[in-house]
């Protein structure tokens, strides 16, 4: 009986821990890589049931997507948001996925020295915010 416990402690537990760690690292790397380019569903999105894009005609304009993103910035920062400037050089549309990727430069009270921007991926089918990332703010961040 003690031989079985010994095998469990020396083989099964370490294999399970290494497997879970590897799986978590794959998800983290996938999330970081997705943040670098156009919108795409990540492993985490698929596991949470958010991997499917809305189907239908793309009827949402870029201007509407910009307003959705500005509203998200306002919801995040509230009265601390001083200014939100649309970045037309970085903003793009993916016709295959029917997704607007909108970038807006932000000025936030108390963080004026930081270059802060928000990136929103907005469905051109139904104005749904698929993903939001804010970069450049004060504090610790993974992205």
C-alpha positions in Angstrom: 0.0 0.0 0.0 2.8 2.4 0.8 4.3 1.7 -2.6 1.2 3.0 -4.3 1.3 6.2 -2.2 4.9 6.6 -3.0 4.3 6.3 -6.8 1.4 8.8 -6.5 3.6 11.3 -4.7 6.6 10.9 -7.0 4.9 10.5 -10.4 1.3 11.5 -10.5 1.4 14.8 -8.6 4.5 16.2 -10.4 3.1 15.2 -13.8 -0.2 16.9 -12.9 1.5 20.1 -11.7 3.7 20.3 -14.8 0.8 19.7 -17.1 -1.3 22.4 -15.4 1.6 24.9 -15.5 2.3 24.1 -19.2 -1.4 24.6 -20.0 -1.5 27.9 -18.2 1.6 29.1 -20.0 0.2 28.2 -23.4 -2.9 30.3 -22.6 -0.9 33.2 -21.3 1.4 33.2 -24.4 -1.6 32.9 -26.7 -3.2 36.0 -25.0 0.0 38.0 -25.4 0.3 37.1 -29.0 -3.3 38.0 -29.7 -2.7 41.4 -28.3 0.0 42.2 -30.9 -2.1 42.0 -34.1 -5.6 41.8 -35.5 -8.4 40.4 -33.4 -8.6 36.7 -33.2 -10.3 34.5 -30.7 -7.8 33.1 -28.2 -7.8 29.8 -26.4 -9.1 31.6 -23.3 -12.0 33.1 -25.3 -12.9 29.6 -26.7 -12.8 28.0 -23.2 -15.1 30.8 -21.9 -17.5 30.5 -24.9 -16.6 33.8 -26.4 -14.8 32.4 -29.4 -17.6 32.6 -31.8 -18.0 35.8 -33.8 -21.5 37.2 -34.4 -22.8 36.2 -37.8 -24.6 38.4 -40.2 -24.1 41.5 -42.4 -21.5 44.0 -41.4 -23.6 47.1 -40.9 -21.7 48.9 -38.1 -19.6 51.8 -39.4 -16.1 52.7 -38.1 -17.6 55.9 -36.6 -20.0 53.8 -34.5 -17.1 51.5 -33.4 -15.1 54.6 -32.4 -18.0 55.8 -30.2 -18.3 52.4 -28.6 -14.6 52.4 -27.8 -14.8 56.0 -26.4 -17.7 55.0 -24.2 -15.7 52.1 -22.9 -12.8 54.5 -22.0 -15.2 56.8 -20.3 -16.7 53.8 -18.3 -13.2 52.8 -17.3 -11.8 56.2 -16.3 -14.9 58.2 -15.5 -14.2 61.8 -14.6 -10.5 61.1 -14.7 -10.6 60.9 -18.5 -9.5 64.3 -19.8 -9.2 63.6 -23.5 -9.8 60.8 -26.0 -8.3 61.2 -29.5 -9.0 58.8 -32.3 -5.9 57.2 -33.8 -6.7 56.9 -37.5 -3.3 55.5 -38.5 -3.6 52.4 -36.3 -7.3 51.8 -36.5 -8.3 49.1 -39.1 -11.1 46.9 -40.3 -10.8 43.1 -40.8 -13.3 42.3 -43.6 -13.0 38.6 -43.2 -13.8 38.6 -39.5 -16.1 41.7 -39.7 -14.2 43.3 -36.8 -13.2 47.0 -36.3 -10.0 47.3 -34.3 -10.1 50.9 -32.9 -7.2 52.7 -31.2 -7.8 55.8 -29.1 -5.1 57.9 -27.4 -6.1 58.9 -23.9 -5.2 61.6 -21.4 -6.0 60.7 -17.8 -5.9 63.0 -14.8 -2.9 62.2 -12.7 -1.2 60.2 -15.5 -0.5 63.0 -18.0 3.1 61.9 -18.5 2.1 58.4 -19.6 1.2 57.5 -23.1 -2.1 55.7 -22.6 -4.2 54.2 -25.3 -7.2 51.9 -25.5 -7.6 49.2 -28.2 -11.2 48.0 -28.8 -12.2 45.2 -31.1 -15.8 45.9 -32.1 -18.0 43.6 -34.1 -19.2 45.2 -37.3 -22.3 43.0 -37.1 -23.8 44.0 -33.8 -21.5 46.6 -32.1 -20.5 44.1 -29.5 -17.2 44.8 -27.7 -15.2 41.6 -28.4 -12.0 42.7 -26.6 -10.7 45.7 -24.8 -7.1 46.4 -23.9 -5.7 49.5 -22.2 -1.9 50.0 -22.3 0.4 52.6 -20.9 -1.3 53.4 -17.6 0.5 53.6 -14.3 0.8 50.4 -12.4 1.5 46.7 -13.1 0.1 45.2 -16.3 0.6 42.0 -18.3 0.0 43.6 -21.7 
